[in-house]
Amino acid sequence: ATLADTVQLVWSDCHEFGSQFEAVGKCPAFVIVNTTFITWATISLKELEAGVRGSVSDQLLTWLKGFIERGPKVSPHEDVNMSQAALPEGSSNNAQPGESLEVDELADFAEAMPQPVVGNIPDAFESYNQALAHVLQLQQSYEERYAHLPFDFSDLDAAQKLHRSMRALAPNAASVREQVQDPTKLKMLRRKIEWQAEFLDKLTTRGMRPEKQRAYEQNLVKGYNLVRGVFQRLFRHLHKHQVEGTLGVLEGKKQEVDRRAASELSVHEFIETYAKPGLPVIITGLNITDDEPWTLDFFRSRCNVTVGLQRKNARRRSWGRLEDAGNLPLAEFIDTFATNKTRRHWYLHDWTLPRHCPGAFGPPPYLGFTVPAYFAGDYFQRAAFQGYQHSWPSLFVGSNEPQR
């Protein structure tokens, strides 16, 4: 991916918004923000102009790439599922006894959480919190799925007791909901967030007495190593049971998916009956266009491009166990996916229309598509400094052939 695929450029009034990114007194300045972890770096135009390594634009590109490359490897906001995340992507949850991963794959995954940061307290604090959030999610998922296989997570509590600032504000999604819905607990949560922000500001701007700073850094390193140790032991514990065939993971059950007519399904019912419980539903009869209806014939004529296709392979080390199946003109795939024996197992998967077929939306003001009321409250669309939310709607095409 190019830099243009990684960052979204936004112009803002530096004097109005600079204080949010420690840019006061540096205007004009460039700010790069990691929207997953709400971390950022700032560099002024004056600093770039004073550089001696190439042009200002070259130095800016180098600076941007450096920030991206130093970014965290594990996101605490990912929806971590033990059946996929705790095992390497190439392994199968229903592996037969005696099956094993390659040794280098085992080592690579166990080392996915790197050595602790030393010598930079803010970075060490961020690394610790990212690691703790990730492993707390793994703990919740593990206890829900593998309760029959006891595992000791007590070191996570030990790490959080090392210093007040090292306690998780909310260890899991249930805790977040509980605190947000209770006014008293919400008030306490806000106080914790404010205290932590003030503590971090003290660390980065005023500093600590040398002896306290050394002790705190030692606690961060110790806490990170405790969390890291849980992560690695958990992985080896799961791998051991996988090889022995004792994970006890049940085969997924087929689920009938409701089909509801849009004329009979209100937004309130959709949210309460399907969105909140996380149940799938097929909504028919949606009027999402003021122009030609979105049918396979419509996309055949509007999207005259070659597309990459995928197929399921349970042994693949990839998201969703998908692998490349080949490339075909979209029109040819639409004409053959239901009848061709091989292509019945191929999918056009999550093909982003805004990028690959903008013609589907018609000319501005884009009356060719209207976001259904069910999804108009998507908070992701309100996120700043992020181009990923503009990847939807996306197109899926495939047969009703069972997965293999």
HELIX and SHEET records of a PDB file:
HELIX    1   1 LEU A    3  THR A    6  1                                   4    
HELIX    2   2 CYS A   14  PHE A   17  1                                   4    
HELIX    3   3 GLY A   18  PHE A   21  5                                   4    
HELIX    4   4 LEU A   45  GLU A   49  1                                   5    
HELIX    5   5 VAL A   56  GLU A   69  1                                  14    
HELIX    6   6 MET A   82  ALA A   85  1                                   4    
HELIX    7   7 VAL A  103  ALA A  110  1                                   8    
HELIX    8   8 ILE A  121  ARG A  145  1                                  25    
HELIX    9   9 SER A  154  GLN A  160  1                                   7    
HELIX   10  10 ARG A  164  MET A  166  5                                   3    
HELIX   11  11 ALA A  173  GLN A  181  1                                   9    
HELIX   12  12 PRO A  183  ASP A  201  1                                  19    
HELIX   13  13 LYS A  202  ARG A  206  3                                   5    
HELIX   14  14 PRO A  210  GLU A  244  1                                  35    
HELIX   15  15 ALA A  262  GLU A  264  5                                   3    
HELIX   16  16 VAL A  267  GLU A  269  1                                   3    
HELIX   17  17 PHE A  270  ALA A  275  3                                   6    
HELIX   18  18 LEU A  296  ARG A  302  1                                   7    
HELIX   19  19 TRP A  319  ARG A  321  5                                   3    
HELIX   20  20 LEU A  330  THR A  336  1                                   7    
HELIX   21  21 ARG A  343  HIS A  345  5                                   3    
HELIX   22  22 LEU A  353  HIS A  356  1                                   4    
HELIX   23  23 PRO A  358  PHE A  361  5                                   4    
HELIX   24  24 ALA A  373  PHE A  375  5                                   3    
HELIX   25  25 TYR A  379  ARG A  382  5                                   4    
HELIX   26  26 TYR A  388  SER A  391  5                                   4    
SHEET    1   A 2 ALA A  29  ASN A  34  0                                        
SHEET    2   A 2 THR A  39  SER A  44 -1                                        
SHEET    1   B 2 ASP A 258  ALA A 261  0                                        
SHEET    2   B 2 VAL A 281  THR A 284  1                                        
SHEET    1   C 4 LEU A 322  PRO A 329  0                                        
SHEET    2   C 4 THR A 306  LYS A 312 -1                                        
SHEET    3   C 4 TRP A 346  THR A 352 -1                                        
SHEET    4   C 4 SER A 394  GLY A 398 -1                                        
END                                                                             
